[in-house]
Amino acid sequence: MRFLIASDIHGSQAAANRVKELFEMEKADKLLLLGDILYHGPRNDLPQSYAPKSVIEIMNSLSDKIIAVRGNCEAEVDQMVLAFPCLSTTAIVFDGKAEMIMSHGHIYNEENLPPGNGCFLYGHTHIPVAKKLNGRVIFNPGSTTIPKNGFPASYGIYEDGVFTVKRLKDQEEMMSIDI
């Protein structure tokens, strides 16, 4: 299985279009969304090409391929317009090699890991991470829309036991880690 992992789209039509394009280019089987899909939230400026209604249409076109968790900017009304479940605070994905526990990062994070021993995938910080913490893989693909700490917009790929963070604009590898 090959997964494209994205977080913090924050209603950007440009980022959502790029995620969809990369999903096809990367020949991914599933799109793992780590929350904050439609809205920018009160702490962020409006992202470039802010158009939540367009993001709904783009993401719904991939609804049968998406596994998503709720971010701190998701609201219950989002579930009324998105054609895939998006309100669970966690999800577990298993590819036959690795168990992956998905969460946005505002509840579970590196300081408060979710129960279990699986790889932990989170977003929220807008900062990419690929490391091991006490023997457990910790992975954050960064943000597709509002990157922080000088990082470029980014996304993740998982395949055959390897997590990789890539730049959104050109797919250049930024960091990776093996399970």
C-alpha positions as CSV (number, residue, x, y, z in Angstrom):
1,M,0.0,0.0,0.0
2,R,1.1,3.5,-0.8
3,F,-0.4,6.4,1.3
4,L,-0.3,10.1,0.6
5,I,-0.4,11.9,4.0
6,A,-1.5,15.6,4.2
7,S,-2.4,18.0,6.9
8,D,-3.6,21.5,7.5
9,I,-5.1,22.4,4.1
10,H,-7.0,25.1,5.9
11,G,-9.4,25.8,3.0
12,S,-6.8,26.6,0.3
13,Q,-8.1,25.6,-3.1
14,A,-4.5,25.7,-4.5
15,A,-3.2,23.3,-1.9
16,A,-6.2,21.0,-2.2
17,N,-5.8,20.9,-6.0
18,R,-2.1,20.1,-5.5
19,V,-2.8,17.3,-3.1
20,K,-5.3,15.8,-5.5
21,E,-2.7,16.1,-8.4
22,L,0.0,14.6,-6.2
23,F,-2.3,11.8,-5.1
24,E,-2.6,10.8,-8.7
25,M,1.0,11.4,-9.6
26,E,2.3,9.4,-6.6
27,K,-0.1,6.6,-7.5
28,A,-1.3,6.5,-3.9
29,D,-3.9,4.0,-2.7
30,K,-5.3,6.1,0.1
31,L,-5.2,9.7,1.2
32,L,-4.7,10.2,4.9
33,L,-5.9,13.6,6.0
34,L,-4.7,14.7,9.5
35,G,-7.3,17.5,10.0
36,D,-7.9,21.2,9.5
37,I,-9.3,20.6,6.0
38,L,-11.7,23.5,5.4
39,Y,-11.0,26.4,7.7
40,H,-8.0,28.6,8.6
41,G,-8.9,29.1,12.3
42,P,-8.6,32.3,14.3
43,R,-4.8,32.1,14.8
44,N,-3.9,31.9,11.1
45,D,-4.2,34.5,8.3
46,L,-6.4,33.7,5.4
47,P,-4.4,31.3,3.2
48,Q,-3.7,31.9,-0.5
49,S,-6.7,31.0,-2.6
50,Y,-9.0,30.5,0.5
51,A,-12.1,28.8,-0.9
52,P,-13.5,26.2,1.4
53,K,-16.4,25.4,-0.9
54,S,-14.0,24.5,-3.7
55,V,-11.9,22.4,-1.2
56,I,-15.2,20.5,-0.4
57,E,-15.6,19.6,-4.1
58,I,-12.0,18.6,-4.5
59,M,-11.8,16.4,-1.4
60,N,-15.3,14.9,-2.1
61,S,-14.0,13.8,-5.5
62,L,-11.6,11.5,-3.6
63,S,-14.0,10.5,-0.8
64,D,-13.7,6.7,-1.4
65,K,-9.9,7.0,-1.0
66,I,-9.8,9.3,2.2
67,I,-9.2,8.4,5.8
68,A,-9.5,11.6,7.9
69,V,-9.3,12.7,11.5
70,R,-10.7,15.8,13.1
71,G,-8.5,18.9,13.5
72,N,-9.0,21.7,16.0
73,C,-10.5,23.8,13.2
74,E,-13.1,21.2,12.1
75,A,-16.7,21.7,13.1
76,E,-19.7,19.4,13.0
77,V,-21.1,21.2,10.1
78,D,-18.1,20.1,8.1
79,Q,-19.5,16.5,8.2
80,M,-22.7,17.8,6.5
81,V,-20.7,18.8,3.4
82,L,-17.8,16.3,3.3
83,A,-18.6,12.9,1.8
84,F,-16.1,11.0,4.1
85,P,-16.0,10.7,7.9
86,C,-14.0,13.6,9.4
87,L,-15.0,14.0,13.0
88,S,-13.0,11.2,14.8
89,T,-10.1,12.4,16.9
90,T,-8.1,9.3,16.0
91,A,-8.0,6.6,13.3
92,I,-5.9,3.5,13.0
93,V,-4.6,2.3,9.6
94,F,-2.8,-1.0,9.1
95,D,-1.0,-1.9,5.9
96,G,0.2,-5.4,6.8
97,K,3.6,-4.1,8.1
98,A,2.8,-1.2,10.3
99,E,0.0,0.1,12.5
100,M,-0.4,3.8,12.1
101,I,-2.3,5.9,14.6
102,M,-3.6,9.1,13.1
103,S,-4.5,12.2,15.1
104,H,-4.4,15.9,14.4
105,G,-2.0,16.8,17.2
106,H,-4.0,19.1,19.3
107,I,-5.1,16.3,21.7
108,Y,-2.5,13.6,21.1
109,N,1.0,14.8,20.3
110,E,4.7,14.1,21.1
111,E,4.2,15.0,24.7
112,N,0.9,13.1,25.0
113,L,1.2,10.0,22.7
114,P,-2.0,8.0,22.1
115,P,-2.1,4.5,23.6
116,G,-0.6,1.7,21.6
117,N,2.8,1.0,20.0
118,G,2.0,2.0,16.4
119,C,3.5,4.7,14.3
120,F,2.1,8.0,15.3
121,L,1.0,10.4,12.5
122,Y,-0.1,13.9,13.4
123,G,-0.2,17.5,12.0
124,H,-1.3,20.7,13.8
125,T,2.2,22.2,14.3
126,H,2.7,22.9,10.5
127,I,6.3,21.6,11.1
128,P,7.5,18.4,9.4
129,V,8.9,15.6,11.7
130,A,10.3,12.1,10.9
131,K,11.9,10.6,13.9
132,K,11.8,7.8,16.5
133,L,10.8,8.6,20.1
134,N,11.4,5.7,22.6
135,G,11.5,3.3,19.6
136,R,8.2,4.6,18.2
137,V,8.0,6.3,14.8
138,I,6.7,9.9,15.0
139,F,5.7,11.5,11.7
140,N,4.3,14.9,10.8
141,P,4.0,15.8,7.1
142,G,4.0,19.5,7.8
143,S,1.4,21.8,6.3
144,T,0.3,22.0,2.7
145,T,-0.8,25.6,3.2
146,I,0.7,27.5,6.1
147,P,4.1,26.0,6.8
148,K,6.0,27.3,9.8
149,N,9.6,27.6,11.1
150,G,11.0,28.3,7.7
151,F,9.9,25.0,6.2
152,P,8.2,24.9,2.7
153,A,4.7,23.6,2.2
154,S,4.9,19.8,2.4
155,Y,3.2,16.4,2.4
156,G,4.1,12.8,3.3
157,I,4.3,9.5,1.5
158,Y,4.3,6.1,3.2
159,E,5.3,2.9,1.4
160,D,7.0,-0.3,2.4
161,G,7.8,0.7,5.9
162,V,9.2,4.2,5.0
163,F,7.7,7.6,5.8
164,T,9.0,10.5,3.7
165,V,8.2,14.2,3.8
166,K,8.3,15.9,0.4
167,R,8.0,19.5,-0.7
168,L,4.6,20.3,-2.1
169,K,5.8,22.3,-5.1
170,D,8.3,19.8,-6.6
171,Q,8.2,16.5,-4.7
172,E,11.8,17.0,-3.4
173,E,12.5,14.7,-0.5
174,M,13.0,16.6,2.8
175,M,13.3,13.9,5.4
176,S,12.4,10.2,5.9
177,I,12.4,7.4,8.4
178,D,12.0,3.7,8.3
179,I,9.8,1.8,10.7
